[in-house]
Amino acid sequence: MENKIIDLESKLAFQDQAIHELNEVITDQQQQLDRLREEIRLLNLRIASVAENSGVSEEKEPPPPHY
């Protein structure tokens, strides 16, 4: 019986460590996603600003008629 308790305690300690490590990975990934979202937002603003300043319309011109 004592061996079973020791075995269960060992498994529990391993699972606690695994959960802690997975939580760290998830937290890091969420921070990366947040940074990437912010970078994309800033890039979209820059693209809109450049398009506005260059007079380029986001609407595409119709293709020229063919002969």
Secondary structure, 3 states (H helix, E strand, C coil): CHHHHHHHHHHHHHHHHHHHHHHHHHHHHHHHHHHHHHHHHHHHHHHHHHHHHHCCCCCCCCCCCCC
